[in-house]
Amino acid sequence: MYKMNRKLLNRVLMPFCAAVLLMLCAQGAELRAQSNQELREEFHHTYPLTSTGRVSLENINGSVSISVWDRDEVRVDAIKRAYRQERLNEAHIEINADADSVHIKTEYPDEDFNFYGGSDSRRYENPAIVEYQLTVPRRSRIDSVELINGALTIDGVQGDVRASSINGGVQAHRLGGEVRLSTINGGLTATFDPLSDETRTITLSSVNGGVTIIVPSNANATVKASTVHGGITNDFGLPVRHGEYVGHSLLGQLGTGGGVRIRLEDVNGGISIRHAQDGHPLSQATNLLPAQTGGENSEDAESIAQDVAREVDEEMARVKVKVKPRVVVQGDTEEQRAARREQIERERERVRERAERQSERAREQRERQLEQQRAQIERQRELQRAQVERQREQQQTQLEQQREAQQRQREEIARQREIQRETLRQTQEEIARHREEIARAVREAALAGVRVNTVGDTRRVERETRSFAVSGTPRVSAETFDGSITVTGWDQQNISVTAVKRASTDEQLQGIKWRAEQRGSEIAIVADFDNAYARRIGSMNLINASTNLEISVPRNTTLHLNSRDGRVHVEGVSGSLDLRTGDGSIDVRDGHGQLIVNTGDGRVRIVNFDGDVDARTGDGGITLLGRFASLKAWTGDGSISLALPQGTNAVLETNSESVADEGLNAVQESSAGRVKRWRVGSGGRVFTLHTGDGRIVFRRAEDFADTVQ
């Protein structure tokens, strides 16, 4: 409940009444004055200043306008106006300038001013008016602008701004840094378009005048607004809390919030929060006001008044040491002056009585409410806590949805980049492998004194096929001295083996020896080369031959495959699989069971495999997609990409400096140096992913499956 005491009212209203009296008398003097020609004097100077230097100004009587340019200097344009040359001469413009700061001040010989109205002759005694137009570097800081009587306009300053006016409106446009603007008697309007997401605070306050702020339609900011005797309106649909007797408050988030904090305060004026007519979609607004409890509104309203009163006191204290305004209106009779004093006193008394009545009614009603609420307070607290929790959850859900949408967009971009990198890497590997084969053939031919055509294919090729009937779960071992091994699962209970022999000469083709032997359900396949057919250069045997093994087996088969340098490919086979190659790549698809793969420097790709996996490579990349019972993946400097299906519960242990979660939503549980642990789902089995200097990426299988076809 709102409590307004006499001391607080006096602190807010006394400066207001004094300012109103000053303005009324000044206006009366102007109406009684007759039009006479003013004297003018102009001042134009430019001062060097660093691009982020500081600018300050003190002016007692006259408007100030500040704009920006892209020069490292400050231009000061001023116009002095008065009715007497003596008054014009006594107003001095003092400027203290160096490379880092420029301070401008209007000095008068006597700061105990007399502002005269009435006859023309008395008006000549008024002090000079000084109006300023400043042009400053765009990124400079406005340390302080302090005006007594005059309007203030600031446009385009990107550094911090602090400015105030006692009697005059304030207009601000396109400010970029920390902003603090205040006025006592006058309106305040500030436009922030654009509004960057950099962390900063914007504070706008007024005692007797409206406050209006205009932000982009798609702004990201946190806004807090509060008034004592004035309404609050906004274009974003945020709710406004009304006090029981006085006071209004608003607290909300626009868009994602970001780092911008906006605070708006007013005592006897309204606050308006508007969006620019920029055609952008309107930011989503989130109410952050806490759940309402008894007495909370009153405490907020009193706090508002105290805050604004404190700011008024600070502003008045700063200007009291600079000027002591005193108004003398000539031509009035003693009776008229006495009548005005009596009228002012009556107005003050009415204000005091009205405030005391409101305070007394509020106190009595509060006492009645407390009597009614004591019996229900515990139950209400529980309901309020539950409501606060629901609101917090709803707000968190909204924020998470916004973040997820942004994250999905970033993940899609990263995924496309990863696909491009993987495709480029595979292409480079194939090109390097092809170049190595050509270089090897050229070296052998050069040693033999033979010219080799590296464009056309001069190799000899022979194919041989054998078949074996088997029963149960067969065991197949295959080994080749050089060449690829391809194994495909089928729905037949026999094994087909095709050996594709290639050599550069007929003699070396004869040196290729291969055999396939059966012992029950065990098939042993070996392709070797007889060095007697090798070309000898000195003590070296030069071999330009290879054997590719193409094997079809029942879908449930135990495999042991070994190629010295060729590629190993297994598809559609389940069981115990042991696959090894010197430097070739290893591909496994569509199977389940126990899988061990090992390659010197080739890449490893395991897709749609369910069961236990142990994958190792020297420096190649590893791609993993499946439902794994256990998983160990090791590479020297290659990257590791892991895709798990929805519903997986596991713990991922990584040792890479670069770990990216692109949709799996893993939660980091612990960290010890490079080693980190991430929980997927409810956790459980530990999957180990280790790489020397490579990158580790987590993905959902549903998002990643189409990239590994």
Steps between C-alpha positions, in 0.01 A plus 500: 500500500627843408603733782581859411644700797530876523877501483499306174232725349693811597816364341320440169254792497705789642750507212207461262310795648810718498564415138135568410517839675816585310341408168173686573681816597732482201201453270322795662805715448519405134130584447542842658819577308483692178677381187849654468790405283747255655877517472680190367856374505623177335780265607655240262805290591632148436713294743690172433372195693572126481223289347399369845571817697275660764273804457317689777291820508338724765244759393261700714273670249461373143441191289768245399513278189765227452564314172788285368744477213790274398779739598731494801403848614221694675332799337334749734242739347334734751269802483472746792186717521417792734332843502807688623860489384613487861295184558627355175862563596478356850393152376829321434546170318788320669653192335768273644621262227773243451539190280280286730230737627311820425311681781267790412345733760298820489630736771325810640663754734213471748318171537228655720279578201212745474244417229286810449156532349269799477627808315740493207766683697516228764516224239836639388647370828437132415822295458601385153365181344766270349392233249748226401537274195775238556635261234706220661678178385250219450654271766574771757356490853267769634619500862256763620253751355329709771234756402291725724262668255502360149417208275754230417533297176760221448530301176730215389752482787635142531692548825353524852260793563396667827287814479232688696281809480311671781252702292485372146423198285756238397511333155744214423543297181721204395721485810735201521659475847396520866225765522370695802259788424283692746281809519299658779256726315469380143430204278764242404497309170773256393515298176732197475486374142703293453549350849813282514515187723815621679478495880403845625248689717256771386340711777238769428328692782273803547315664789244718322474388140439193288769247406485336154743240365489360144686175423516272192208262452736202531693636799670273755498669843381482861265789590405629845259796532343661808288808576340657808228721349488397136406216268717259301425392141696272266471363144626152591203373703682485835265517802511803730452454874281766667554600862210493744500882517789636299788365298536292186777256410613286206778242474554288190732357242489583128626225271796313650578779745864531398725732698292822475329612823248786478373680813227767478383707801245779543318668790232727354493387138426202281742253341460376142698207349455497122642305209636662184307479173781297340308208348676238716298230680414588858725344766337250731439661839539309829352630826758491784288660774505283815180354638297764684482477880331716761671833555741449214349772285523753778865427566574529127319833470681649798830369368427665164435835661810472717720409203375790289513740794861400562583569135324838523704586809821405323416716197398795719817466711718513189338814366466688830872554515494641146203739514259645756200619300301782649200651324406863553190616319485880488181695466289284732342650807568367848140376513549295181819344630334417829205344316734282296684385811171417667380308192822295488473421871136391462599271210777346707260439788244333272768267362611409853143435618417287197813290547430456871142387431618248243763372741248466784245317285772268375614424856148422621418276208834323539421420864164349400662293229768370735234372738331310217823363353671356809288184498566433129860613461664156504270356235541812287877474520489144372272599214721797418815289501334250267386780270846656497652163414253446215569845363873442528467168318288661226751781460786252495319291241447803279863601533618146427276481193651821369852380574428158345377661179816707478712199596337283233581760240862513615517120510368469147764741375770313691370165372516614139852627558599168657358312201697722265818450703450121510431482126807712428714285730384176332566647156846608608570151636394338173712744299800439727456124476476515121808722481692259722413204277609692191821613671578146611448366148717775358778427751495128423500560125778754530715253691424236236576738214139486372288802406156482663181651361340647814184596314394176333460166685782260398437247782402134451179381670370148578190393697447165672192392699447210740195396705465300824192352665488558877265441792436675831704812564808490275840650586677682218855634507637697205843655447654673200855626449368813329148591389150553633271251678124533452258275694123505440238308698230304311219254572674189359673225699814504291805718458615650169856629462622700198868592473573790264872488419676801348863536390711719274646201308405143416796376701385682816142382438634143524663592830160561666406188697169468676317216664170436673485198731201354686500306825141436595342844539837677506623668182857634479580733209857617438638710212881527487777580255793274411811719511658276236284689248589843634722731298834525672711812492814429694386363836144638469184314394266729302134386506229672295210265566195469728208269573152626588282246684120518447321265742129423553412326830188407703380795707611338828872440452816539705755708305873561534627725216847643443634711210850641493404838350162459332147597589274272710122518449239284683125536449203304634703258718439432872718314747855535628686724253876573515610734219854631448694685229836675476399844373171444319153609606247274678123517438241293692125524438177334612608239753516408867720310739860564608713721274874575516653724231861620474671701226834677486390840368180434306154623587242285682127517427250284694134550409188328638693254717359374830719346769856534632746713300874563539628730220858626467691696235834680495394839366180436304150620579238278667126510424265302729123446468312225681363351822815414689519272805860612553720740305867595487628732225864614477673715237830687500402832346179426309147612586231279656132533407252307719127474419268326750129418457228656712459332839868416548622507862878524532799699630744636240864542608701738277855636514483764226530877539232537229167327577180605316148383585291538184161373616569215746439728803773338711553649848855548625539329840870530582829635370861416590745671266425392143282208617130581523193286564162567335168341601261391225148420618517349850866395457638149554752333268827688443598559137865609458591748222868600489688713245832683511424831330178422315142614554219294657140557387177358653188467284160334496485193276172624352669821379826341385391179328448657157854638492668159522309311232 
